[in-house]
Amino acid sequence: MQKGMRLNDGHVTYLGLLAKKDGARKGYLSKRSSDNTKWHSKWFALLHNMLFYFESDSSSRPSGLYLLEGCVCDRAPSPKPPLSAKDSLEKQHYFTVNFNHENQKTLELRTEDAKDCDEWVAAIAHASYRNLATEHEALMQKYLHLLQIVETEKTVAKQLRQQIEDGEIEIERLKAEIAALLKDNERIQSGQSSAPSDDDSDIKKIKKVQSFLRGWLCRRKWKTIIQDYIRSPHADSMRKRNQVVFSMLEAEAEYVQQLHILVNNFLRPLRMAASSKKPPITHDDVSSIFLNSETIMFLHQIFYQGLKARISSWPTLVLGE
């Protein structure tokens, strides 16, 4: 159940200005008065699970604050208008915010644009720190899936390296055979001292041509092997795998940064305020609002560092002539 929380004017003003600057959703909405008789236009700003409203977008201090943790936000049907105001009310779109507090009245709001109304409803409905646990579970499943892919790719890469090593051994064997044949030819030529000089010149030319041909055939064969691998499904899957891994690394870095801002700019200052002589908020309230935010941040920092370490030792394969 949502608990009450005490904030002094300084906290509310600071958080209100932060909401005006970095709020997830901002704009004018019409708010029904407490006696349900009139509608007043206010400028609202949504920051995490806090909804501030100001007299106008130029106001420096918020007029009020709603805590949205555990609330339910839904579209509401338009009230039956009198005949004189039917045209104007048909252009209004209503939605309500129901709180878990027994003594807190339902907040009734309206806009003049249906898309704007749907976006406000979606933003308020997702303004809860309970989503952190769900996002963490999804990330862990992605991480385990990537680990399985990495292990599979390691096995395939090991097989490919073994094939390349076997090819290099075969090339060395052929080089040794060619060297032995060349030595035999040199011994034969040295024994034929009576052969004419023209024949020696022709043999040298033939050897030179043979050497060029052997080198060209080896380079062509190696280039064919490399091109076949580059166009293979395995190489394509490795490129896709790397794209997924680096995208995950970037997303995790951004998520850790957002958790760092949450803990250092909100959780820890409120925790220090709760330890003061006249605390504006209790430790139980802080724990209830932020749940396990600090623990989640530490877990994601450890996960991010481990992921960076794995990326630094990511297996690579350099191909070339």
N, C-alpha and C positions, 0 to 999 in steps of 0.2 A: 504494500500500500504506500502511496505517496505521502511523505512526511512534510510538516511545515518547516520553514526555514526563515531565519531572521537575517536581514542584510541591512547594513547602514547605508546612508545616502552616498557615501564615497564609493562603496562597492557597486551600487546600482548605477551610479553615473558612469563609472569606468566601464562596466560591462555594456551599458547602453551605447556609449561612444564606440566601443569595439564592435557592437552589433551593427551600428550605422556604417562602419567602415568595411567590415569583413563578413557581414551577415549572409547566410545562404539565400535569404529571400527578403526583399524590401519593397515597400510601396504603400499607397494609400488604400485603406479599407474603411468601410462604414461599420461602426460598432453600436450595438443596441444598448441604451442606457439601463441602469439598474432597475428602474421602475417600468421598463418595457414600453415606454411611451414615445421615445424619440430615438433617432439614429444620429450619431455624431461621426464626422469624418476624422480619422486619425491616421498618422503615418506609422506603420508597423515595420519591425525589423526582427528577423528570426536568426538567432545564434545558438547553434547546437540544440539543447532542449529548453531554451528560454525565449519567450516571445515578448519583446518590448514594444510599447506604443508611445508616440510623441504627439504633441499638438500639431506639429508640422515637420517637414523634412529639414527645416532650418533650426529646430529647437536643439538646445545644447544639453538638456536634461530630460530623461524619460518621465512620462506621466504615470506609467505603471508597468508591471512585469507579471507574466504568467509562466509558471513552471509546467512544462508539457510532458514530463516523464510519466508514462503510463496512461496518457490521455487517449481519447478516441475522437478522431476528426472525420466527419462525413458531410456529404452534400445534404442540404435540407430543402424541402419543397417551399415554394414561394407562398407567403400567406395570402388569403383571399383579400384582394384590394377592394376598396369602394369604387363605385363606377367612375367617380371624378378622377381617381388616380390610377386607373387600370393600365393605361398606356405606359406610364412611368415605371410601375412596379414590374411589368412584364420584361423590362430590360435589366432587372436586378437578378443576381444569382447569389443564393444564400448557402452558407455552410455553418456548422456548429462544432464547438470543441467541448467535449464532456470530460470532466475531471473525476478522479477517484475519490476526492474529498467529499464527504457527505454534506458538508456545510457550504461548499463552493458552488456558486451558480454556474450554469452552462453559459459559455461564451458564444454569442451569436454575432456573426459577421456577414458582410455581403460585398459583392463587387458588381461592376457594370459589364464585365467581360467574362464569358464562359470559360475561355482558355485560362485566363488569369485565376479564376476560381478553382479550376482543376489543379493548377500548379501549386496554389497555396495549400489545398487539401493534401496533395501528395507530399509536399515538403513538411507539413506539420505531422502527418501520419508517420513519417520516417525519422522524426526528431527524437530519437531515443538511443541511449548508449547500450541498450540490449542488443542492438545490431552488431556490436563489436564481436560478440561471441560467435555469431553466425558467420561473419566475414573471416574470423580466425579459423573456423572449422573448414571453410571452403579453401582457404589458402593452404592449410595442412594437407588436404586431399590433393590439391594441385602439386604440392611439393613431393608427396609420395609417388604420384604418377610420374613426375619428372625423374625421380630416382630410378624407377623401373626402366624408363627410357634410356637413362645414362648407362645403366648396367648392360642393357641389350646392345647399345652402341659400342661399349667397351669390348664386348665379345666379338662383334663384327669387325671392329677396327683391329683387334688382335689377329683375327684370321686374315685380314687384308695385309697387315704388316708381314705376316708369315709368308704370304704369297710373294710379296715384294722381295723379301729376303731370299726366298728360293730362286726368284728370277735373277737376283744379283749373284748368287752362287753359280747359277748356270752360265751367266756372262763371264765370270772369272774363269770357269772351266774352259769355255771357248777361247778366251784370251790365252790361257796356258797352252792349249792345243795349237793356236796360231803361232805362238812364240816358238814352240818346238818345231813346227814345220819350217819356220823361217830359219832356225838354226841348221836344220837338215839341208835346206837349200843353200845356205852359205857354205857348209862343208862340201857339198857337191860342186859348187862353183869354184871353190878354192882348189879342188882336185883336178879340175879341167883347165889346167894352165895353158894347154895347147889350143883352147878354143879361140876363135878370132875375136877381136875387140868389138866388132859390130854386134855379135851375139850377146856379149856382156851388157852392152848398152840397151839392147832390146829387153833383156831379162829385168834390168833395173826399172825400165818403164812399166813393164808388166806388173812388177811387184808394187810399184807406186799406185797404179790403177787399182790393183786388188785391195791395197790398204784403204784407198778412198772408198771403194765399194763396200768393204766390210764395215767401216765406220758409218757410212750412210745407212746401211741396212739396220745396224744396231740402233741408231738414233730414230729411224722411222718406226721400228718395232716398239721402242719405249714410248714414243709420242702417241702411237695407236693405243697402247695400254692406258696411258694417262687420259686421253680423250674419251675412251670407253667408260672409264670410271667416273669422269666428270658428268657424263650424260646418264649415268646409272641411277636407278631409283634410290639406292643407298645414299649417294651423294646428295640427292634432292631432299631426302628425309633428314640428313644431317644439317642441311641449311635451314630447314623448317624448325628442327629441334633447337638450333642455336638462336633463331629468332624468338621462339617461345621463352627460352631461358633468359635471354637478355631483357625481354619485355617484362618478365616476372621480377627480375632484379630491379628495374626502374620503378615498377609499381610498389614493390616492397620498400624501397628507399623513400618514396613519397609518403607511404602510409606511416613509416616510422617517424618521419618529420612531423606529420600531423599529430601523432600521439605525443611526441615530445612537446609540442606547443600546448596540447591539452593539459598535460601533467604540470609543466613548469609555469604556465600562465594562469591556470585555474585551480587545479587540485592542491598544489603545494602552498600558494598564497592563502587559500581558504583554510587549509589545515593549520597554518601558522596563526591565522586570525582566531581559530577555534581554541587556541592555547592561550589567548590573551586574558587579561583580568576581566574584561567585559566582552566576552565573545559574542560576535553577531551571529554565529552559527555553531552548532555542536559537532563533535567528531562523528557522532552517529549520522547526522544529516549529511556530512561530507561523504561518508562511506556509502550512504544510500543513494546519493546523487551520482557519484562517479564510479560506483561498483568496484570492479577490479581493474580500473584503467591503468594504474601504475604497474601492476603485475603483467598486464597484457603488453605494455610498452617494453618492459624488460625482456619478456619472451620474444617479442618481435625483433628487438635489438640483437638478441643472441641468434635468432634465426637468420637475420640479415647478415651478421658477421660470418656465420657459417656458410651462407650462400655465396658471399664474396670470396671466401677462402676456396670454395669449390670452383668458382669461376676462374680464379687466378691459376689453378692447376688444371684448367679445362683441357682435355686431350685435343691436340691439333695434328694435322697431317699436311706437310709441305710437299707439294708436287712440282716437278720441273724437270728440264732436260739435264 
